[in-house]
Amino acid sequence: MVRSDGFSLLELLLGLAVAAAVGGSTALQLPPVVATIRLTGTTYRLASALRQARGQALERNVRIDVRFDATANGWEVSEVGGRPLLRERLPPGVVFQSLPASRRVRFSTTGTADNATVVLGAGTRMRRVVVNQRGRVRVV
C-alpha cells in the first residue's frame, strides 16, 4: 500500500482534541489576566493625569484639581472653579477601592499638593497611586 502525504483522519482528530484541551485551559486563565492588564493600564493613566495636572499648575500659574467620582467611576482634571480640562472613566472591572477624604487632589501654583492615596482594584488585585506634599506622584 502506498501512503500519500498528509494526515490520517485519526491523527487529525487527535490533534484537534489536544488543541481544544490546551485552548480550554488557557481560556479559563484569560479573565484574571485581562483584569490585571486593565488595572495596570488605568493606574498608569491616572498617575500620568496627576503628573500632567501638576505640570499645568506650574506652567499656567493656576491651581488645578483632580476630582474623583466613585459613582461615575472616573476622574476629572480642571482649574479650580474653572472648566474641565480632562475627563476619564475607569474601564469595566476596575473600581476605586479607596479615595482621599476630600475626593480630590489639588495642585498649587508652585506644584505642591495635598497628600493623597488613590487605591484602584480589579478582582483581588490592587494598585496604589500616591501623591506627596511636594506633588510627587508614585505608583506603588
PLY file of the C-alpha trace (Angstrom):
ply
format ascii 1.0
element vertex 140
property float x
property float y
property float z
element edge 139
property int vertex1
property int vertex2
end_header
0.00 0.00 0.00
1.31 3.41 -0.96
0.90 6.13 1.64
0.22 9.68 0.46
1.47 12.84 2.14
-0.87 14.30 4.76
-2.65 13.20 7.91
-5.00 10.36 8.54
-8.42 11.02 10.00
-7.31 9.58 13.35
-4.25 11.86 13.51
-6.35 14.89 12.64
-8.95 14.13 15.34
-6.24 13.55 17.94
-4.57 16.85 17.05
-7.88 18.72 17.33
-8.58 17.14 20.73
-5.20 18.23 22.07
-5.67 21.76 20.69
-9.13 22.01 22.27
-7.82 20.85 25.67
-4.96 23.38 25.61
-7.26 26.16 24.37
-9.87 25.41 27.03
-7.38 25.57 29.88
-5.94 28.83 28.54
-9.40 30.39 28.22
-10.04 29.74 31.91
-7.00 31.84 32.84
-7.81 34.73 30.49
-10.25 36.86 32.59
-7.82 37.44 35.52
-5.09 38.36 33.04
-7.35 40.88 31.29
-8.38 42.38 34.65
-4.72 42.76 35.66
-3.86 44.44 32.36
-6.78 46.86 32.71
-5.83 47.65 36.31
-2.20 48.32 35.45
-3.07 50.48 32.46
-5.61 52.51 34.43
-3.17 53.01 37.30
-0.54 54.44 34.99
-3.10 56.61 33.15
-4.21 58.09 36.48
-0.60 58.71 37.55
0.05 60.39 34.20
-3.05 62.58 34.58
-1.88 63.65 38.04
1.60 64.48 36.73
0.13 66.46 33.85
-2.14 68.35 36.26
0.90 69.32 38.32
2.72 70.42 35.19
-0.23 72.56 34.09
-0.46 74.16 37.53
3.21 75.13 37.29
3.06 76.20 33.64
-0.18 78.22 33.78
0.28 79.54 37.35
-3.21 78.35 38.38
-4.44 75.81 40.91
-5.52 72.53 39.32
-7.88 69.97 40.86
-8.09 66.29 40.04
-11.53 65.21 41.31
-12.58 61.60 41.75
-16.16 60.40 41.32
-16.73 56.87 42.61
-20.34 56.75 41.39
-19.42 57.73 37.83
-16.21 55.63 38.03
-13.90 58.30 36.75
-11.85 61.39 37.36
-11.78 64.95 36.08
-8.93 67.43 35.82
-9.94 71.10 35.95
-8.80 74.53 37.01
-10.10 75.46 40.46
-13.51 76.98 39.76
-12.91 76.67 36.02
-13.66 74.48 33.08
-12.76 70.77 32.90
-9.53 70.04 31.07
-9.78 66.25 31.01
-12.35 63.59 31.93
-11.66 59.89 32.08
-13.66 56.85 33.11
-12.45 53.60 34.59
-12.63 50.57 32.31
-15.06 47.74 33.12
-13.94 45.69 36.10
-11.74 48.42 37.62
-13.07 50.37 40.63
-11.90 52.91 43.17
-11.30 50.98 46.39
-10.13 53.98 48.40
-10.08 57.72 47.75
-8.77 60.75 49.65
-11.28 62.17 52.16
-11.72 65.31 50.04
-12.21 63.19 46.89
-9.67 65.37 45.11
-6.01 66.24 44.76
-5.27 69.96 44.43
-2.01 71.17 42.91
-0.94 74.73 43.80
0.81 77.17 41.50
4.15 76.01 42.96
3.44 72.33 42.23
2.77 71.30 45.81
-0.25 69.14 46.57
-2.38 67.58 49.24
-1.13 64.23 50.49
-3.32 61.63 48.83
-3.52 57.92 48.10
-5.88 56.52 45.50
-6.36 52.75 45.52
-7.64 51.07 42.36
-8.81 47.47 42.33
-9.82 44.75 39.91
-10.94 41.49 41.46
-8.45 40.60 44.17
-5.66 42.82 42.81
-4.96 46.38 43.94
-2.66 49.21 42.83
-1.97 52.50 44.63
-1.19 55.95 43.30
0.43 58.11 45.98
0.85 61.90 45.84
3.05 63.59 48.45
3.10 67.23 49.61
5.73 68.17 47.08
3.47 66.96 44.28
5.49 63.84 43.51
3.32 61.06 42.05
4.28 57.41 42.56
2.69 54.10 41.62
3.01 51.52 44.37
0 1
1 2
2 3
3 4
4 5
5 6
6 7
7 8
8 9
9 10
10 11
11 12
12 13
13 14
14 15
15 16
16 17
17 18
18 19
19 20
20 21
21 22
22 23
23 24
24 25
25 26
26 27
27 28
28 29
29 30
30 31
31 32
32 33
33 34
34 35
35 36
36 37
37 38
38 39
39 40
40 41
41 42
42 43
43 44
44 45
45 46
46 47
47 48
48 49
49 50
50 51
51 52
52 53
53 54
54 55
55 56
56 57
57 58
58 59
59 60
60 61
61 62
62 63
63 64
64 65
65 66
66 67
67 68
68 69
69 70
70 71
71 72
72 73
73 74
74 75
75 76
76 77
77 78
78 79
79 80
80 81
81 82
82 83
83 84
84 85
85 86
86 87
87 88
88 89
89 90
90 91
91 92
92 93
93 94
94 95
95 96
96 97
97 98
98 99
99 100
100 101
101 102
102 103
103 104
104 105
105 106
106 107
107 108
108 109
109 110
110 111
111 112
112 113
113 114
114 115
115 116
116 117
117 118
118 119
119 120
120 121
121 122
122 123
123 124
124 125
125 126
126 127
127 128
128 129
129 130
130 131
131 132
132 133
133 134
134 135
135 136
136 137
137 138
138 139
